[in-house]
Amino acid sequence: MHAGKVVPAIAAGHPATAAAGLDVLEQGGTAVDAAVAATLVSCVAETVMTGIAGGGHAIWWDAEREIAELLDFFVAVPGLGGRQGTPSPTTELEITFGEQPVPYAVGIATCAVPGTPAGLGELWRRGGSLPWRRLCEPAIAAAREGVPMPPAHAACLAMLEPVMTLDAGRRIYAPSGRLLGPGELLRQPGLARALELLAEEGPRSLYEGTVARALLDLMSERGGLVTAADLAAYRAVWREPIVRRYAGTRIATRGGLAGVAEALGRLPTLRGLSEADRALALVEALAHGHDAGHTTNLSVVDGGGSACVVTTSLGLGSGDFIPGLDVHLNSMLGETELLVRSPRPGERMESMMAPTCAVDGRGLVLAAGSAASAALSCRCWPASSTRASRCRKRSTGPVSTRSETSSTSSRASRRRCRLPSPPAATRCIRGRDATTTSVAPASPGVPAPPPTLAATASP
């Protein structure tokens, strides 16, 4: 672990998400505690990106054991135990991300077996220290009291109006007959009840408890594919990360469709190159991207130097909400870019998520994740521990454990880069008395600076 004190930090996709994680850190919680609480809040505050009926991946760097572990809680293919009746037909949509139209299908038959509650429960079991109920409380309060819609989320809501206003969605996202706009409160009292059930019954409520029964009733009523056997069999799975070495660090990430490990293998040595040559080398190494996804990410570092990065998604959402609980179902079976093979019932679907951490001989260097896989052109300004860097972008930022020097931040140096990200606001909080960095969506045609690195270790 690094010499000097490690300052707890979190970078997330909504101010409420980040604040919940920071509160947990300040109360002595671990990075895992903070990540779990923050992810639950993201399922309330960032419902245009994610939800408790979605899935994801996480990476946990345990500083005490000096080991990185990956947790797979992505959605599974339904169909275990067979099902009765004819599946409901899906609805085909085309959503435009930037200038790229992407085909999707929605409807209850696009809902795969959710993984998020199981994943958060397993993370907490392995690396948490605070009571499970305590970690659920911020999300319950956020659902009941409401959270403001950031401009990026409001823009995303407008883009997804055909899906988000189906079923109970119109009551939630257009309560006065029009879509919620920037700054307006998103209230979800039904979701508060669902989260209370998770707090009372534990994460398995969505698999074997009250929430599971409500979900299965909806599947039966509307012709969904998820069965009781699917829910009962679902478990989050720990996996070995892929490790690559670069510039004196060991970078742990996941494989699959993410392509991060492959990109790291293509990265050349940049030392000695001009700024222009570095930019060209990076473009060449990172030029193998995918289409956009609909995802959010958060990265947490605690005072002990441990870190947890969690990436989750709902897809677009199926347009179906569990009655009385306002839980929006995922639409992963309708995500065409994930359908690269034909997995059997019970198997995981493919994913482009890549939560990542980097360490060197002194400990953690970086904890980072991407909010999706589409490339975004942007400008980068170095961060500063004494000056907040204002920026506009569309992804969640990483958390770095190395302090930036004043010589780095005083120069107006810039570099071109390509970052994977869909629309998503980010807020990085490093402590109540520390500088904070907020980000907002870029206006059409306006170059967008990227996230800053939050310095969390004193030299």
HUKA-V998438 format. One record per backbone hydrogen bond with DSSP energy under -1.0 kcal/mol. NH is the residue of the N-H (numbers start at 1). CO is the residue of the C=O. E is the energy in kcal/mol with one decimal. If there is no record, write none. Layout:
# HUKA-V998438
{{NH CO E} {NH CO E}}
This chain:
# HUKA-V998438
{{7 456 -4.2} {9 301 -2.2} {10 429 -2.0} {11 299 -2.3} {12 427 -2.0} {18 14 -2.3} {19 15 -2.7} {20 16 -1.9} {21 17 -1.7} {22 18 -2.5} {23 19 -2.4} {24 20 -1.7} {25 21 -2.2} {26 22 -2.6} {27 23 -1.2} {28 25 -1.6} {29 24 -2.6} {34 30 -2.5} {35 31 -2.4} {36 32 -2.7} {37 33 -2.5} {38 34 -2.6} {39 35 -2.5} {40 36 -2.2} {41 37 -1.9} {42 38 -2.4} {43 39 -1.4} {44 41 -2.0} {45 41 -3.3} {46 42 -2.2} {49 46 -2.3} {50 46 -2.5} {54 51 -1.6} {55 313 -2.1} {56 73 -1.0} {57 311 -2.1} {58 71 -2.0} {59 309 -2.2} {60 69 -2.6} {61 307 -2.6} {62 67 -2.6} {66 62 -1.7} {67 62 -1.3} {69 60 -2.1} {70 239 -2.0} {71 58 -3.0} {72 237 -3.3} {73 56 -2.2} {76 113 -1.5} {77 347 -3.0} {82 79 -1.6} {88 223 -2.6} {91 106 -2.8} {93 104 -3.2} {95 102 -2.5} {97 100 -2.6} {100 97 -2.3} {102 95 -3.1} {104 93 -3.0} {105 334 -1.2} {106 91 -2.6} {107 318 -1.0} {110 107 -2.4} {111 108 -1.4} {113 76 -2.6} {115 54 -3.1} {116 54 -2.0} {119 115 -2.5} {120 116 -2.7} {121 117 -2.4} {122 118 -2.1} {123 119 -2.5} {124 120 -2.4} {125 121 -2.1} {126 122 -2.0} {127 123 -3.0} {128 124 -2.1} {135 131 -1.4} {136 132 -1.1} {137 133 -1.3} {140 136 -2.0} {141 137 -2.4} {142 138 -2.3} {143 139 -2.3} {144 140 -2.1} {145 141 -3.0} {146 142 -1.9} {147 186 -1.4} {149 184 -2.0} {154 150 -2.5} {155 151 -2.3} {156 152 -2.0} {157 153 -2.8} {158 154 -2.1} {159 155 -1.8} {160 156 -1.9} {163 160 -1.7} {164 160 -2.8} {165 161 -1.7} {166 163 -1.6} {169 166 -2.6} {172 168 -1.5} {173 169 -3.4} {174 170 -1.8} {177 174 -1.9} {180 173 -2.2} {183 149 -3.5} {184 181 -2.0} {186 147 -3.1} {188 143 -2.5} {192 188 -1.7} {193 189 -1.4} {194 190 -1.8} {195 191 -2.4} {196 192 -2.0} {197 193 -2.0} {198 194 -1.8} {199 195 -2.3} {200 196 -2.5} {201 197 -3.2} {202 198 -1.4} {205 202 -2.1} {206 203 -1.2} {207 204 -1.6} {208 204 -3.4} {212 205 -2.4} {213 209 -2.1} {214 210 -1.9} {215 211 -2.4} {216 212 -2.7} {217 213 -2.0} {218 214 -1.8} {219 215 -2.2} {220 216 -2.4} {221 217 -2.3} {222 218 -2.3} {223 219 -1.5} {224 219 -2.3} {231 227 -1.9} {232 228 -2.5} {233 229 -1.8} {237 72 -2.4} {239 70 -2.9} {242 253 -2.9} {244 251 -2.5} {246 249 -2.3} {249 246 -1.9} {250 359 -3.3} {251 244 -3.6} {252 357 -3.1} {253 242 -2.5} {257 351 -1.4} {258 255 -1.2} {263 259 -2.2} {264 260 -2.6} {265 261 -1.7} {266 262 -1.0} {273 270 -2.2} {278 274 -2.6} {279 275 -2.2} {280 276 -2.2} {281 277 -2.4} {282 278 -2.5} {283 279 -2.5} {284 280 -2.2} {285 281 -2.0} {286 282 -2.4} {290 373 -1.1} {296 312 -2.4} {298 310 -2.0} {299 11 -2.4} {300 308 -2.1} {301 9 -2.5} {302 306 -2.5} {305 302 -2.0} {307 61 -2.0} {308 300 -2.1} {309 59 -2.5} {310 298 -2.4} {311 57 -2.8} {312 296 -2.1} {313 55 -2.2} {314 49 -1.5} {318 329 -2.7} {322 327 -2.2} {325 322 -1.9} {326 322 -1.6} {329 320 -2.6} {331 314 -1.6} {333 110 -2.6} {334 331 -2.1} {335 332 -1.6} {336 334 -1.1} {338 335 -1.9} {339 336 -1.0} {340 338 -1.7} {346 77 -3.2} {347 344 -2.4} {349 75 -2.2} {356 368 -3.1} {357 252 -2.1} {358 366 -2.7} {359 250 -2.4} {360 363 -2.6} {363 360 -1.4} {365 358 -3.6} {366 358 -1.7} {367 399 -2.6} {368 356 -2.9} {376 419 -1.7} {378 417 -1.5} {379 448 -1.0} {380 415 -1.2} {393 440 -1.6} {399 367 -2.9} {401 365 -2.3} {409 405 -1.8} {410 406 -1.8} {417 378 -1.4} {419 376 -2.2} {421 374 -2.8} {427 12 -2.8} {428 437 -2.0} {429 10 -2.7} {434 431 -1.5} {437 428 -1.5} {439 426 -1.9} {446 443 -2.4} {450 379 -2.2} {458 5 -2.2}}
